[in-house]
Amino acid sequence: MAYVRRRIGGALLVLVLAFIAAYILLAALPGDAVLARYGNPDLGLTAAQLAEIRAAYGADRPQLVQFFETAGSFLRGDLGYSIQSGAAVSALLAEALPSTLTLAALGLVSAVALAVAIAITATHPGLRGHRAARALRNLLRGLPPLMVSLPVFWIGIVLIQVFSFQLGLVPVLNAGPIESLILPVATLAIPIAAPLAQVLIRSIDEVLAQPFVSVARARGATNTWLLSRTVARNAVLPALTMAGLLFGELVGGAVVTEAVFGRMGVGQLTAQAVAARDTPVLLAVVVISTVVFVLINLVVDLLYPVLDARLRRSDAAAPTRRAAVAVR
Amino acid sequence: MSAQTLTPSGAPAGSGAPARAPRLSALRPGVVLSALVLLTALAWALLPGVFTAQSPTASVGASLQAPSAEFWFGTDATGRDVFARVVHGASHSITAAVVAVAVGLVVGTTLGVIAGSVGGFVEEALMRLVDMLLAIPGLLLSLSVVILLGFGTTNAAIAVGITSIATFARLSRSRVISVRRSEYVEAAFGSGGTLPAILWRHILPNSAAPVIALAALQLGSAILQISTLGFLGYGAPPPTPEWGLLIAEGRDYVATAWWLTLLPGLVVAAVVLATNRLSSAIGQGESA
């Protein structure tokens, strides 16, 4: 229970710190959001009018007051207003979210499927004998490092080039809702599948080298039985720690993918916000993704000892070891 | 059947290949090839004039020519030589990546070494700071910095560098802590050494190797991230031959001129792949 409390406390602290950092970066340092919108000399506003607008938005009060007000309104779910359009950021996000969630969910599912397929084939013991099989194995093992090294936006452009223009398989113009998802999902899935496949391959290799696998095999276990009963359960754990990292990749991937394919969504909203220096929108996106990111890491941290009994024991052993050191 | 399968798996199969040649890893063909790719890219960055006589920003021929003996990577919509642009782009992209890694390395290692060697409240505070940096998804953090500093290659490089501070800080802290516990450091303290002197003489040199391997790895990912920022339009302004921007400009001609995006992208991928390969070779060399 102390473990759970410590983890939750740590996560909350990190969230508060991250919010302060994001606020400093995106609200305090860039200066006045009101001046950024109305300060343009072309608008012909006098200094007095500007001061009036600033007072109306509350931008003339001390930074600290503004910070706590922003924090309070974020907690209430009010994310502020876009400088660019004046619309409520929460409305903009609500409009953009479904498209991005669909893209991200499908991308994640395809990435996991792709990574598992690569990892299982590349580590299959049957592929060790034959020469051609070994070549396939080496090819598959070389695939994840290659996939990590490709720029995401370039993958998207090349997929459009090959599948839409050369082969004519996926229409670019007048594509249906499903057709227009195929290439973006593939673009998003490739960079996410790569690190996952690397970790899976490494951990399956490690588990396969364990003595208990040899014992099970000596007693007549088949490869499939081994994979599903013992190897998978042990090898999935390291992959779980990647959940937070993968979410970060998903967010970054969504920004780039939506920019390449011109899809409306949170990523596109973010890219436009940066181009227009629309700090309130970016602040909201940063804060929301940080909350999700920290929550995912917290859940993984809490799940880990539940799923892996060995960790429960080492967690209990840690204080005693520390006590022993202190005595010495 | 079981006897046959036991033999290969009995001698741990996974460790078979690496155990064979960890010493020779520096001479493997993949590593040599990677070093060659990286050296070529560095030479492009330092001496672009040696590799191409063409200007990266002036029209030198008809627009949208396919690759030929004269224009290896073809020409773009305004008749500029794409190969010349890629060669000259190396200096922008690689310099930016080096700046990014330097920011992460210097700031991150400083934080990590201070945290690891001072300990106590300072360590706690610094590591919370690092946790905070890790909690914001990478691209969003660099976008926040870009929106604050403004667009441009150097600003994009700093933004990318800031995202890697946390990784460097964590690694160097854990290295410093483990070296600090070793007996020769305790002996140095026992024989009257001061913390800064021991830090400089014993702790830093013995903590450096994995940090350098990480720096090599970060160089590749910095090239990728900077080209991403360039592609999104937050890096160098248009006539600059930055790699990400180059690919972004070729995007409009994707239906007719495949070489504008495919070839620069392959160059970026090759350089990043080479750095990753070299970094893992450095890492293996250290552990062997």
Chai-1 contact restraints between the chains, C-beta under 6 A:
chainA,res_idxA,chainB,res_idxB,connection_type,confidence,min_distance_angstrom,max_distance_angstrom,comment,restraint_id
A,V14,B,D131,contact,1.0,0.0,6.0,A-B,restraint_1
A,V14,B,M132,contact,1.0,0.0,6.0,A-B,restraint_2
A,V14,B,A135,contact,1.0,0.0,6.0,A-B,restraint_3
A,L17,B,M132,contact,1.0,0.0,6.0,A-B,restraint_4
A,A18,B,M132,contact,1.0,0.0,6.0,A-B,restraint_5
A,A18,B,A135,contact,1.0,0.0,6.0,A-B,restraint_6
A,A18,B,I136,contact,1.0,0.0,6.0,A-B,restraint_7
A,A21,B,M132,contact,1.0,0.0,6.0,A-B,restraint_8
A,L25,B,S144,contact,1.0,0.0,6.0,A-B,restraint_9
A,L25,B,L148,contact,1.0,0.0,6.0,A-B,restraint_10
A,L26,B,S144,contact,1.0,0.0,6.0,A-B,restraint_11
A,L29,B,L148,contact,1.0,0.0,6.0,A-B,restraint_12
A,P30,B,L148,contact,1.0,0.0,6.0,A-B,restraint_13
A,S149,B,A269,contact,1.0,0.0,6.0,A-B,restraint_14
A,S149,B,V272,contact,1.0,0.0,6.0,A-B,restraint_15
A,S149,B,L273,contact,1.0,0.0,6.0,A-B,restraint_16
A,S149,B,N276,contact,1.0,0.0,6.0,A-B,restraint_17
A,L150,B,A269,contact,1.0,0.0,6.0,A-B,restraint_18
A,P151,B,L224,contact,1.0,0.0,6.0,A-B,restraint_19
A,P151,B,S227,contact,1.0,0.0,6.0,A-B,restraint_20
A,P151,B,V268,contact,1.0,0.0,6.0,A-B,restraint_21
A,F153,B,F231,contact,1.0,0.0,6.0,A-B,restraint_22
A,W154,B,I247,contact,1.0,0.0,6.0,A-B,restraint_23
A,W154,B,G265,contact,1.0,0.0,6.0,A-B,restraint_24
A,I157,B,R251,contact,1.0,0.0,6.0,A-B,restraint_25
A,I157,B,V254,contact,1.0,0.0,6.0,A-B,restraint_26
A,I157,B,T261,contact,1.0,0.0,6.0,A-B,restraint_27
A,I160,B,V254,contact,1.0,0.0,6.0,A-B,restraint_28
A,Q161,B,V254,contact,1.0,0.0,6.0,A-B,restraint_29
A,Q161,B,W258,contact,1.0,0.0,6.0,A-B,restraint_30
A,F165,B,A255,contact,1.0,0.0,6.0,A-B,restraint_31
A,D205,B,G14,contact,1.0,0.0,6.0,A-B,restraint_32
A,A209,B,P12,contact,1.0,0.0,6.0,A-B,restraint_33
A,A209,B,G14,contact,1.0,0.0,6.0,A-B,restraint_34
A,S214,B,L6,contact,1.0,0.0,6.0,A-B,restraint_35
A,S214,B,S9,contact,1.0,0.0,6.0,A-B,restraint_36
A,S214,B,G10,contact,1.0,0.0,6.0,A-B,restraint_37
A,R217,B,T5,contact,1.0,0.0,6.0,A-B,restraint_38
A,A218,B,S2,contact,1.0,0.0,6.0,A-B,restraint_39
A,A218,B,L6,contact,1.0,0.0,6.0,A-B,restraint_40
A,G248,B,P137,contact,1.0,0.0,6.0,A-B,restraint_41
A,G248,B,G138,contact,1.0,0.0,6.0,A-B,restraint_42
A,V251,B,P137,contact,1.0,0.0,6.0,A-B,restraint_43
A,G252,B,L139,contact,1.0,0.0,6.0,A-B,restraint_44
A,V255,B,L139,contact,1.0,0.0,6.0,A-B,restraint_45
A,A259,B,L232,contact,1.0,0.0,6.0,A-B,restraint_46
A,A271,B,L232,contact,1.0,0.0,6.0,A-B,restraint_47
A,V274,B,L143,contact,1.0,0.0,6.0,A-B,restraint_48
A,V274,B,I147,contact,1.0,0.0,6.0,A-B,restraint_49
A,R277,B,I147,contact,1.0,0.0,6.0,A-B,restraint_50
A,L282,B,I147,contact,1.0,0.0,6.0,A-B,restraint_51
A,V286,B,L140,contact,1.0,0.0,6.0,A-B,restraint_52
A,V286,B,S144,contact,1.0,0.0,6.0,A-B,restraint_53
A,S289,B,P137,contact,1.0,0.0,6.0,A-B,restraint_54
A,S289,B,L140,contact,1.0,0.0,6.0,A-B,restraint_55
A,T290,B,A135,contact,1.0,0.0,6.0,A-B,restraint_56
A,T290,B,I136,contact,1.0,0.0,6.0,A-B,restraint_57
A,F293,B,P137,contact,1.0,0.0,6.0,A-B,restraint_58
A,V294,B,A135,contact,1.0,0.0,6.0,A-B,restraint_59
